[in-house]
């Protein structure tokens, strides 16, 4: 029988045996992991008994909060009934069918088919492959290029990684997949087109890119409704309505990467609802189960499905855990809770509170506050008037570390001067006050003690 390990044992075992993402491995052999052992609502606890108020919902996903017995019970009951069977070759299971039908009800009109994956990277891989397969079915296989934003994040598998515009994600992993072209995002605070602020006309740059590439080659445009890891960049009003028009004009499929923005995070079930525009494909993950089980997928519009039916070969795509019954049962229960407790509406209301608190931070180094619902970014600057980057530009990661020391978890983002907040949708107003208070103190301290790079 395997023995139980105390806190010190776990740290040593973690250093010796568990390969962690996003750590510098040589340093990690000395520092080791912080071992989280339990969570409740928006609060986590480690092996030392320290508590952390989670201002980022894990990885933007613990929408329903931690440790809900109701969700655990749903997983247990499904495991007792059917723990697993494949969806290959026409097999299925009740939770996968029911969850697909529920997602079609929640999604924008016309997105009635679902392909399940294990997470967001696989979801974006699936959306990219479906887009290319659609054009194969339409007799236009030359349409194979996928256009994405610079600074976008779409995952770490090879196709999704190449679609990602952040060099820090793909550095060292070349050669990359072919068939991707990156264009500037609608980043109003640092407008790539030289404007004082972005408006819907920024989307016309996408039409110019299609013209330059050759629209006969472009299969799809892949974009997050709000860019997450790339800086919590919020497009202007009307932007995605114009994108919808442009994609229709040039016969390009629009893929909305809702891995972060889906399932109440921005105050609506899906982020694209803020723009009233309907994509051809939606990639989703994270909040669909609130992290209680791995699950992601692609929602497919009817018009795309009709094109897929014209492909002569079988739909030759799938993963071992596609439509896993336990994950789908968890997803169903999670969505039931979110709807019953009106968590998307709660996120919209609390988002206004969080925005007001963030804008009230008295600091010359808070350049811009931007976001929707419970997804916000704070861009730090050397001087608010000039918008000059701070020195060092990585001061956001210093702020992240100082917040953690104070028991609040936030995240520094590329290129290092942006701090992201995305707490669980069950967070309380008092907890939001604490998050902002700790963030303000940490920003002040970080700039006071900053040493130029």
Secondary structure per residue as TSV (DSSP state, phi and psi in degrees):
chain	resnum	aa	ss	phi	psi
A	1	X	-	360.0	132.5
A	2	X	-	-66.8	136.4
A	3	X	-	-83.0	154.2
A	4	X	-	-76.5	151.2
A	5	X	-	-119.2	142.1
A	6	X	-	-82.4	-179.8
A	7	X	H	-58.8	-45.9
A	8	X	H	-63.7	-40.5
A	9	X	H	-60.1	-43.3
A	10	X	H	-62.7	-40.9
A	11	X	H	-62.9	-45.1
A	12	X	H	-66.2	-42.5
A	13	X	H	-62.4	-39.5
A	14	X	H	-62.9	-41.1
A	15	X	H	-64.8	-35.7
A	16	X	H	-85.3	-29.0
A	17	X	H	-126.2	-22.1
A	18	X	-	-105.6	120.3
A	19	X	-	-87.3	115.1
A	20	X	-	-98.4	143.0
A	21	X	T	-76.8	154.2
A	22	X	T	56.9	42.7
A	23	X	S	-132.4	152.4
A	24	X	-	-81.3	111.1
A	25	X	H	-59.1	-39.2
A	26	X	H	-63.1	-38.4
A	27	X	H	-73.1	-36.2
A	28	X	H	-64.9	-27.2
A	29	X	H	-61.8	-23.5
A	30	X	H	-92.9	-47.7
A	31	X	H	-76.7	-43.1
A	32	X	-	72.1	176.7
A	33	X	-	-84.7	156.2
A	34	X	-	-90.2	121.0
A	35	X	-	-97.1	111.3
A	36	X	E	-85.6	128.9
A	37	X	E	-113.5	-20.8
A	38	X	E	-160.0	160.8
A	39	X	E	-150.9	155.9
A	40	X	E	-152.0	125.0
A	41	X	B	63.2	-112.8
A	42	X	T	-111.0	14.9
A	43	X	E	-118.7	137.3
A	44	X	E	-115.9	155.3
A	45	X	E	-133.6	142.0
A	46	X	E	-103.2	-177.1
A	47	X	T	-65.5	-20.5
A	48	X	T	-89.7	0.6
A	49	X	-	85.9	3.2
A	50	X	-	-73.1	142.8
A	51	X	E	-105.9	145.5
A	52	X	E	-130.8	126.9
A	53	X	E	-83.1	116.0
A	54	X	E	-84.4	101.6
A	55	X	S	-88.9	8.2
A	56	X	S	-132.5	9.7
A	57	X	H	51.0	47.3
A	58	X	H	73.2	-105.0
A	59	X	H	-116.1	64.2
A	60	X	H	63.4	29.6
A	61	X	T	-135.2	-18.1
A	62	X	-	-78.1	57.6
A	63	X	T	-60.1	-41.6
A	64	X	T	-86.4	1.4
A	65	X	-	86.0	170.7
A	66	X	B	-88.7	146.5
A	67	X	-	63.0	48.0
A	68	X	-	-84.3	119.7
A	69	X	H	-62.8	-32.4
A	70	X	H	-60.9	-40.0
A	71	X	H	-73.2	-40.5
A	72	X	H	-60.2	-39.5
A	73	X	H	-64.9	-37.9
A	74	X	H	-63.1	-41.1
A	75	X	H	-64.8	-43.7
A	76	X	H	-61.3	-46.8
A	77	X	H	-63.8	-38.5
A	78	X	H	-69.0	-39.8
A	79	X	H	-60.8	-35.8
A	80	X	H	-68.4	-29.3
A	81	X	H	-90.7	-54.6
A	82	X	-	-150.4	107.7
A	83	X	-	-76.7	-33.2
A	84	X	-	-169.9	143.4
A	85	X	-	-160.4	151.3
A	86	X	-	-69.9	155.6
A	87	X	-	-96.2	-0.9
A	88	X	G	-62.8	154.0
A	89	X	G	59.1	27.5
A	90	X	G	90.8	0.9
A	91	X	-	-74.2	158.2
A	92	X	-	-154.9	-177.2
A	93	X	-	-150.4	154.5
A	94	X	H	-58.3	-45.9
A	95	X	H	-61.7	-37.6
A	96	X	H	-64.0	-43.8
A	97	X	H	-64.5	-46.6
A	98	X	H	-66.0	-39.3
A	99	X	H	-68.5	-40.5
A	100	X	H	-58.5	-43.6
A	101	X	H	-65.1	-38.8
A	102	X	H	-67.4	-40.2
A	103	X	H	-64.8	-37.9
A	104	X	H	-63.1	-33.0
A	105	X	H	-68.5	-38.3
A	106	X	H	-80.5	-28.3
A	107	X	S	-74.0	162.3
A	108	X	S	-55.8	153.6
A	109	X	T	-54.8	139.8
A	110	X	T	95.3	-17.1
A	111	X	E	-89.9	81.2
A	112	X	E	-108.2	-3.8
A	113	X	E	-118.0	146.1
A	114	X	E	-131.6	133.9
A	115	X	E	-114.8	124.7
A	116	X	E	-92.9	144.4
A	117	X	E	-130.5	-173.3
A	118	X	S	-95.2	-12.5
A	119	X	S	-177.8	-171.1
A	120	X	H	-70.6	-41.5
A	121	X	H	-60.1	-45.8
A	122	X	H	-64.3	-34.2
A	123	X	H	-63.8	-45.7
A	124	X	H	-69.1	-36.4
A	125	X	H	-57.9	-44.2
A	126	X	H	-63.5	-44.8
A	127	X	H	-62.4	-41.7
A	128	X	H	-63.3	-45.3
A	129	X	H	-65.9	-39.4
A	130	X	H	-64.2	-41.3
A	131	X	H	-59.8	-44.6
A	132	X	H	-69.3	-38.2
A	133	X	H	-66.9	-34.5
A	134	X	H	-57.0	-47.9
A	135	X	H	-69.5	-29.0
A	136	X	H	-61.1	-46.5
A	137	X	H	-64.9	-28.2
A	138	X	T	-85.8	4.9
A	139	X	T	76.4	23.4
A	140	X	-	-132.3	61.2
A	141	X	T	-64.8	-14.5
A	142	X	T	-69.7	-16.8
A	143	X	-	-82.8	91.4
A	144	X	-	-131.7	-3.4
A	145	X	E	-85.0	144.0
A	146	X	E	-117.7	125.2
A	147	X	E	-97.4	132.1
A	148	X	E	-135.2	173.0
A	149	X	E	-88.5	143.3
A	150	X	T	-60.4	141.5
A	151	X	T	78.1	-5.3
A	152	X	-	-68.5	155.5
A	153	X	-	-126.8	124.7
A	154	X	-	-128.8	2.6
A	155	X	-	131.9	-176.3
A	156	X	S	-122.8	-4.5
A	157	X	S	-70.1	164.5
A	158	X	H	-62.4	-44.7
A	159	X	H	-65.6	-48.7
A	160	X	H	-64.2	-35.8
A	161	X	H	-66.2	-40.7
A	162	X	H	-69.5	-30.7
A	163	X	H	-68.6	-23.3
A	164	X	-	-72.0	138.8
A	165	X	-	-99.4	8.6
A	166	X	-	-97.7	115.2
A	167	X	H	-59.8	-32.8
A	168	X	H	-61.9	-23.6
A	169	X	H	-80.2	-39.4
A	170	X	H	-106.3	0.6
A	171	X	T	-61.6	127.2
A	172	X	T	93.9	-4.4
A	173	X	-	-109.5	14.3
A	174	X	-	-68.9	159.4
A	175	X	S	-77.5	154.3
A	176	X	-	-99.1	169.3
A	177	X	-	-67.0	151.8
A	178	X	S	-94.6	165.2
A	179	X	S	96.4	23.0
A	180	X	E	-126.5	140.6
A	181	X	E	-131.2	133.7
A	182	X	E	-108.4	141.8
A	183	X	E	-128.7	159.6
A	184	X	-	-64.7	144.4
A	185	X	-	-84.8	167.7
A	186	X	-	-80.4	71.6
A	187	X	-	-97.1	84.6
A	188	X	G	-57.3	-37.8
A	189	X	G	-68.1	-31.5
A	190	X	G	-131.6	65.5
A	191	X	-	-58.6	121.9
A	192	X	T	-68.8	-12.4
A	193	X	T	-101.2	7.2
A	194	X	-	79.9	14.4
A	195	X	-	-85.8	159.9
A	196	X	S	-69.9	-31.2
A	197	X	S	-157.4	147.9
A	198	X	-	-75.2	148.6
A	199	X	-	-134.6	-174.8
A	200	X	G	-60.3	-23.9
A	201	X	G	-65.9	-15.5
A	202	X	G	-59.0	-27.9
A	203	X	G	-65.5	-20.9
A	204	X	H	-63.5	-23.0
A	205	X	H	-62.3	-27.6
A	206	X	H	-68.3	-41.9
A	207	X	H	-61.2	-41.2
A	208	X	H	-62.2	-38.5
A	209	X	H	-65.6	-42.6
A	210	X	H	-59.9	-41.7
A	211	X	H	-63.2	-42.8
A	212	X	H	-66.8	-39.8
A	213	X	H	-72.6	-38.9
A	214	X	-	105.5	101.4
A	215	X	G	-60.1	-21.3
A	216	X	G	-67.6	-11.7
A	217	X	G	-102.7	-15.6
A	218	X	E	-88.1	120.8
A	219	X	E	-86.8	-42.9
A	220	X	E	-156.1	155.2
A	221	X	E	-113.9	120.9
A	222	X	E	-110.4	121.7
A	223	X	E	-151.9	144.8
A	224	X	-	-78.7	136.3
A	225	X	S	-55.3	-43.5
A	226	X	E	-126.6	122.2
A	227	X	E	-67.0	125.7
A	228	X	S	-89.6	-82.0
A	229	X	T	-60.5	-28.6
A	230	X	T	-77.1	5.2
A	231	X	T	130.1	12.8
A	232	X	-	49.3	60.6
A	233	X	E	-94.7	120.8
A	234	X	E	-103.2	118.3
A	235	X	-	-65.5	158.2
A	236	X	-	-75.3	164.1
A	237	X	T	-55.2	140.0
A	238	X	T	84.1	-8.0
A	239	X	H	-62.5	-52.4
A	240	X	H	-76.9	-21.5
A	241	X	H	-61.7	-41.5
A	242	X	H	-68.8	-38.4
A	243	X	H	-59.0	-43.6
A	244	X	H	-58.9	-43.8
A	245	X	H	-62.8	-44.3
A	246	X	H	-65.9	-44.3
A	247	X	H	-63.2	-37.6
A	248	X	H	-66.0	-42.0
A	249	X	H	-61.8	-40.3
A	250	X	T	-97.7	7.4
A	251	X	T	53.5	58.0
A	252	X	-	-123.6	132.6
A	253	X	E	-74.7	139.1
A	254	X	E	-103.6	119.7
A	255	X	E	-104.4	120.9
A	256	X	E	-95.8	118.5
A	257	X	E	-85.9	97.4
A	258	X	-	-101.5	23.7
A	259	X	T	-58.1	-41.4
A	260	X	T	-91.2	-42.7
A	261	X	T	-81.3	-12.7
A	262	X	T	-75.9	159.7
A	263	X	T	66.1	52.9
A	264	X	T	90.2	-10.9
A	265	X	T	-56.3	-40.3
A	266	X	T	-97.3	5.8
A	267	X	S	100.7	-1.2
A	268	X	S	-135.0	165.8
A	269	X	S	-61.4	-39.8
A	270	X	S	-130.5	143.1
A	271	X	G	-61.1	-34.8
A	272	X	G	-62.7	-17.9
A	273	X	G	-60.9	-26.1
A	274	X	G	-64.7	-24.6
A	275	X	G	-103.8	-5.2
A	276	X	T	62.1	29.9
A	277	X	-	-120.2	145.0
A	278	X	-	-110.4	117.7
A	279	X	-	-76.8	170.6
A	280	X	S	-84.2	-31.1
A	281	X	E	-141.8	144.8
A	282	X	E	-126.9	122.8
A	283	X	E	-88.7	135.2
A	284	X	E	-140.7	162.9
A	285	X	-	-174.2	-143.6
A	286	X	G	40.8	-92.9
A	287	X	G	-66.4	-11.7
A	288	X	G	-62.6	-31.3
A	289	X	T	-117.1	1.2
A	290	X	T	55.2	26.0
A	291	X	T	81.9	3.7
A	292	X	S	-72.3	-21.3
A	293	X	S	-157.0	149.5
A	294	X	-	-67.5	130.2
A	295	X	-	-166.1	140.6
A	296	X	E	-153.0	-171.0
A	297	X	E	168.2	-178.3
A	298	X	E	-128.3	126.8
A	299	X	E	-89.9	132.5
A	300	X	E	-117.9	126.6
A	301	X	E	-70.6	150.8
A	302	X	H	-54.4	-38.8
A	303	X	H	-66.8	-30.7
A	304	X	H	-75.2	-41.4
A	305	X	H	-59.0	-38.2
A	306	X	H	-62.3	-36.3
A	307	X	H	-70.2	-36.8
A	308	X	H	-64.6	-32.4
A	309	X	T	-65.6	-18.4
A	310	X	T	-83.5	-9.1
A	311	X	-	-71.2	128.7
A	312	X	S	-70.6	-37.7
A	313	X	S	-73.3	165.8
A	314	X	-	-63.9	159.3
A	315	X	-	-73.0	89.3
A	316	X	-	-89.5	63.3
A	317	X	-	-148.1	138.1
A	318	X	-	172.6	160.2
A	319	X	-	-124.6	158.0
A	320	X	T	-52.6	-40.6
A	321	X	T	-102.4	18.0
A	322	X	T	-56.8	122.8
A	323	X	T	67.1	32.1
A	324	X	-	-55.4	126.1
A	325	X	H	-62.1	-35.3
A	326	X	H	-70.2	-46.1
A	327	X	H	-60.9	-40.7
A	328	X	H	-68.5	-36.7
A	329	X	H	-63.5	-40.6
A	330	X	H	-63.4	-43.7
A	331	X	H	-59.5	-43.3
A	332	X	H	-60.1	-45.5
A	333	X	H	-67.6	-40.0
A	334	X	H	-61.5	-45.4
A	335	X	H	-66.0	-35.3
A	336	X	H	-60.6	-45.0
A	337	X	H	-64.4	-44.6
A	338	X	H	-60.7	-40.1
A	339	X	H	-71.4	-44.0
A	340	X	H	-62.1	-41.5
A	341	X	T	-91.5	3.3
A	342	X	T	53.1	48.0
A	343	X	H	-67.6	-35.8
A	344	X	H	-60.7	-42.9
A	345	X	H	-65.3	-36.3
A	346	X	H	-63.3	-41.9
A	347	X	H	-62.1	-39.5
A	348	X	H	-62.9	-44.4
A	349	X	H	-68.4	-48.6
A	350	X	H	-66.8	-26.6
A	351	X	H	-61.8	-37.3
A	352	X	H	-65.1	-39.7
A	353	X	H	-63.7	-46.9
A	354	X	H	-62.9	-42.4
A	355	X	H	-58.6	-46.6
A	356	X	H	-61.5	-41.9
A	357	X	H	-65.2	-41.6
A	358	X	H	-66.6	-41.8
A	359	X	H	-67.9	-20.0
A	360	X	T	-85.4	-3.9
A	361	X	-	-61.3	123.4
A	362	X	-	-89.8	85.1
A	363	X	-	-149.7	132.0
A	364	X	T	-70.3	-5.9
A	365	X	T	-99.7	-0.5
A	366	X	E	-89.5	103.4
A	367	X	E	-80.7	-51.7
A	368	X	E	-143.5	143.0
A	369	X	E	-114.7	125.0
A	370	X	E	-145.2	148.3
A	371	X	E	160.3	-172.3
A	372	X	E	-150.4	148.9
A	373	X	T	55.0	-128.1
A	374	X	T	-110.2	48.9
A	375	X	E	-136.0	106.7
A	376	X	E	-136.9	149.1
A	377	X	E	-128.1	143.1
A	378	X	E	-119.2	114.5
A	379	X	E	-92.8	123.4
A	380	X	E	-94.6	141.2
A	381	X	-	-136.4	162.4
A	382	X	S	-71.5	-36.8
A	383	X	B	-149.7	128.0
A	384	X	T	-65.4	-35.3
A	385	X	T	-67.0	-41.6
A	386	X	T	-94.0	-14.5
A	387	X	T	62.3	20.4
A	388	X	B	-63.1	142.1
A	389	X	-	-65.3	144.8
A	390	X	-	-70.7	161.4
A	391	X	S	-125.4	108.9
A	392	X	S	-81.4	154.3
A	393	X	T	-67.8	-20.7
A	394	X	T	-83.6	17.9
A	395	X	H	-63.5	-23.4
A	396	X	H	-61.5	-33.8
A	397	X	H	-72.1	-30.8
A	398	X	H	-65.7	-43.2
A	399	X	H	-60.7	-42.4
A	400	X	H	-56.6	-46.0
A	401	X	H	-65.3	-39.6
A	402	X	H	-69.3	-36.9
A	403	X	H	-62.9	-42.7
A	404	X	H	-61.3	-40.2
A	405	X	H	-60.9	-28.4
A	406	X	T	-91.9	4.0
A	407	X	T	87.5	20.9
A	408	X	E	-127.3	132.7
A	409	X	E	-103.4	119.2
A	410	X	-	-129.8	-176.5
A	411	X	E	-139.2	128.5
A	412	X	E	-80.2	138.9
A	413	X	E	-120.4	163.5
A	414	X	T	-52.8	139.7
A	415	X	T	-85.9	10.9
A	416	X	T	128.6	-8.1
A	417	X	T	-109.2	13.9
A	418	X	E	-117.9	133.5
A	419	X	E	-113.9	128.2
A	420	X	E	-103.4	144.5
A	421	X	E	-130.8	132.5
A	422	X	-	-156.5	69.4
A	423	X	-	-69.5	164.3
A	424	X	-	-53.8	149.3
A	425	X	T	-70.9	-7.5
A	426	X	T	-94.7	4.4
A	427	X	-	-57.8	147.8
A	428	X	-	-93.7	164.2
A	429	X	H	-64.4	-37.4
A	430	X	H	-63.7	-38.4
A	431	X	H	-67.3	-37.6
A	432	X	H	-61.5	-40.8
A	433	X	H	-59.3	-41.9
A	434	X	H	-67.4	-42.1
A	435	X	H	-56.9	-48.0
A	436	X	H	-68.8	-39.5
A	437	X	H	-61.3	-46.1
A	438	X	H	-65.5	-40.1
A	439	X	H	-61.3	-45.6
A	440	X	H	-61.1	-45.1
A	441	X	H	-62.8	-39.4
A	442	X	H	-70.6	-36.8
A	443	X	H	-63.5	-47.0
A	444	X	H	-60.1	-46.0
A	445	X	H	-66.1	-41.1
A	446	X	H	-62.9	-44.6
A	447	X	H	-71.4	-33.2
A	448	X	H	-65.5	-34.7
A	449	X	T	-105.7	8.3
A	450	X	-	-63.6	138.9
A	451	X	-	-114.9	119.2
A	452	X	-	-53.2	143.2
A	453	X	-	-67.8	360.0
